[in-house]
Amino acid sequence: MISKKKPILYAELSYVLGLVILAFGSACMAWGDFGMSVVVAPAYILHLKLSQYLPFFSFGMAEYMTQALVLLLLAIVLRRFKPIFLFSFVTAVLYGFLLDGAVLLVSLLPLDESFLVRLLVYSFGMVIATLSIALLFRTYIAPEAYELFVKEICLRWNLNIGKVKTIYDCVSCVIALILSFAFFGFGQFEGIKLGSIITTLINGAMIGLWGKALDKVFGFEDGLPLRKYFQ
């Protein structure tokens, strides 16, 4: 029996699709307001607070400015600057613009703000966000600063990526809680809520499931000879 050849999904297209889907998924989660992922929560909380005084300070702007700080911290920890850090910031800026567009698009949809509708929109955003991460894992182009920080720390000291990712998520959660309490009052959980905990618990498994599904349907190859520039 002759096996059917899988259609090719080029890494560059996987990168673009991943960013677009991630932006739309994050916008849906923000609209649903059950809590962002712990990694994104600090930037989202900064957006919520600063936009009260600076209306132009969008969620997307908060994202790439926060990621710039993460990259600066990474350079300090490693005591060196690598070209991939710059590429990662470009990814952050592209994502920031896509995120602002997605937030605007979702806000224009004819949706009522009942609990059930918000839950459905939030859940949809969470599911497609994990799909986007699975797509981004299948490209060589520099990831966002959050993922790059974990990857570079593990490479530098030969650490277990799962453990470092868990520590990074916990630190992000603590920072988000501190920012929420500092900006909105003690006991006020803005940006980090029950949904944040749920996404933290199931994201890894869902990304894995999407990854298996993608690999079953598509073959992933480089469309352009650019991989060497992102090593």
C-alpha positions in Angstrom: 0.0 0.0 0.0 1.4 3.4 -1.1 1.4 5.9 1.8 -0.1 9.3 0.9 2.4 12.1 1.1 1.6 14.8 3.7 1.0 18.4 2.4 3.9 20.7 3.3 3.4 23.6 5.8 6.4 25.8 5.4 8.0 27.0 8.6 7.7 30.6 7.6 4.0 30.2 7.0 3.7 28.4 10.4 5.3 31.4 12.0 2.8 33.9 10.4 -0.2 31.7 11.2 1.0 31.2 14.7 1.3 34.9 15.4 -2.0 35.7 13.9 -3.9 33.0 15.7 -2.1 33.8 19.0 -3.1 37.4 18.7 -6.8 36.5 18.1 -6.8 33.9 20.9 -5.3 36.5 23.3 -7.9 39.1 22.2 -10.7 36.6 22.9 -9.4 35.7 26.3 -9.0 39.4 27.2 -12.6 40.1 26.1 -13.9 37.1 28.1 -12.2 38.5 31.2 -11.6 35.2 33.0 -7.9 35.9 33.4 -5.0 35.9 30.9 -2.2 33.3 31.0 0.3 33.9 33.7 3.0 34.8 31.2 1.0 37.5 29.5 -0.8 38.7 32.7 1.9 41.3 33.8 1.8 43.1 30.4 -2.0 43.0 30.4 -2.2 44.5 33.9 0.2 47.3 32.9 -2.1 48.0 29.9 -5.2 48.1 32.1 -3.6 50.6 34.5 -1.6 52.8 32.2 -4.3 53.1 29.6 -6.4 54.9 32.2 -3.9 57.8 31.9 -2.5 57.2 28.5 -5.4 56.0 26.3 -3.0 55.2 23.4 -1.2 52.6 25.6 -2.6 49.5 24.0 -2.4 45.9 25.0 0.0 45.3 22.1 2.3 48.2 23.2 2.4 46.7 26.7 3.3 43.4 25.2 6.4 44.4 23.3 7.6 46.9 25.9 7.4 44.1 28.5 9.2 41.7 26.2 11.9 44.3 25.7 12.5 44.3 29.5 12.6 40.5 29.5 15.2 40.5 26.7 17.2 43.2 28.6 17.1 41.0 31.7 18.2 38.0 29.7 21.2 39.9 28.3 22.2 40.9 31.8 21.8 37.4 33.2 23.8 35.9 30.3 26.3 38.8 30.2 26.0 39.0 26.4 23.8 40.2 23.7 22.9 37.8 20.8 21.4 38.7 17.5 18.5 36.4 18.1 17.4 38.8 20.9 16.8 41.5 18.3 14.9 39.1 16.1 12.8 38.1 19.1 11.9 41.8 19.7 10.9 42.1 16.1 8.6 39.1 16.7 7.2 40.9 19.8 6.5 44.1 17.8 4.8 42.2 15.0 2.7 40.3 17.6 1.8 43.6 19.4 0.4 45.1 16.2 -1.5 42.0 15.4 -2.8 41.8 18.9 -4.2 45.4 18.8 -5.9 44.6 15.5 -7.4 41.5 16.9 -8.6 43.3 20.1 -10.3 45.9 17.8 -11.9 43.1 15.7 -13.3 41.2 18.6 -14.7 44.4 20.2 -16.7 45.0 17.0 -18.3 41.5 17.0 -22.0 41.5 17.9 -21.6 39.7 21.1 -23.6 40.2 24.3 -21.6 40.2 27.6 -23.5 37.4 29.4 -21.5 35.0 31.5 -22.1 32.1 29.0 -21.0 34.1 26.0 -17.9 35.4 27.7 -17.1 31.8 28.8 -17.4 30.5 25.3 -15.3 33.3 23.8 -12.7 32.9 26.5 -12.6 29.1 26.0 -12.3 29.4 22.2 -9.4 31.9 22.7 -7.6 29.6 25.1 -7.9 26.6 22.7 -6.7 28.4 19.6 -3.9 30.1 21.6 -2.5 26.6 22.3 -2.8 25.8 18.6 -0.8 28.9 17.8 2.0 27.9 20.2 2.2 24.4 18.6 2.6 26.2 15.2 5.3 28.5 16.5 7.2 25.5 18.0 7.5 24.2 14.4 9.3 27.2 13.0 13.0 28.3 13.3 12.2 32.0 13.5 12.9 33.7 16.8 10.1 33.2 19.4 8.7 35.9 21.7 10.9 36.9 24.6 9.1 34.7 27.1 9.9 31.5 25.3 13.4 32.7 24.4 14.3 33.5 28.0 13.5 29.9 29.1 15.3 28.4 26.1 18.5 30.5 26.5 18.7 29.9 30.3 18.4 26.2 29.7 21.1 26.2 27.0 23.5 28.3 29.1 23.4 26.1 32.2 22.2 22.8 30.7 19.0 22.9 32.8 15.7 21.0 32.4 13.4 23.1 30.2 10.2 21.8 31.9 11.5 22.8 35.4 12.7 26.2 34.2 9.4 26.9 32.4 7.5 26.1 35.6 9.7 28.4 37.6 9.3 31.1 35.0 5.5 30.8 35.1 5.4 30.9 38.9 7.5 34.1 38.9 5.3 35.6 36.2 2.2 34.7 38.4 3.7 36.4 41.5 4.6 39.5 39.5 1.1 39.7 38.1 -0.4 39.4 41.5 1.8 42.1 42.9 1.0 44.4 40.0 -2.7 43.7 40.3 -2.8 44.5 44.1 -0.5 47.5 43.7 -2.5 49.1 40.9 -6.1 48.1 41.8 -6.0 47.3 45.5 -5.4 44.3 47.7 -7.7 41.4 46.8 -8.5 42.8 43.4 -7.5 40.2 40.8 -7.2 42.0 37.5 -5.8 40.1 34.6 -5.0 37.1 36.6 -8.1 35.1 37.7 -9.4 31.5 37.8 -8.9 31.2 34.1 -5.2 31.9 34.5 -4.8 28.9 36.8 -6.8 26.6 34.5 -4.8 27.6 31.4 -1.5 27.1 33.4 -2.6 23.5 34.3 -3.8 22.4 30.8 -1.8 24.5 28.3 1.1 22.0 28.1 -1.2 19.1 27.4 -3.2 21.0 24.8 -0.1 22.2 23.0 1.1 18.6 22.9 -2.2 17.4 21.4 -2.2 20.1 18.8 1.4 19.3 18.0 0.6 15.6 17.4 -2.4 16.6 15.2 -0.3 19.0 13.1 2.4 16.4 12.6 -0.1 13.8 11.6 -1.6 16.1 8.9 1.4 18.2 7.7 5.0 17.9 7.0 7.1 20.9 8.1 9.9 22.2 6.0 11.8 25.4 5.6 10.6 27.4 2.6 13.6 29.9 2.7 17.3 29.3 3.5 17.2 31.5 6.5 17.5 29.1 9.4 21.2 29.8 9.9 20.5 33.4 10.8 18.3 32.3 13.8 20.8 29.8 15.4 
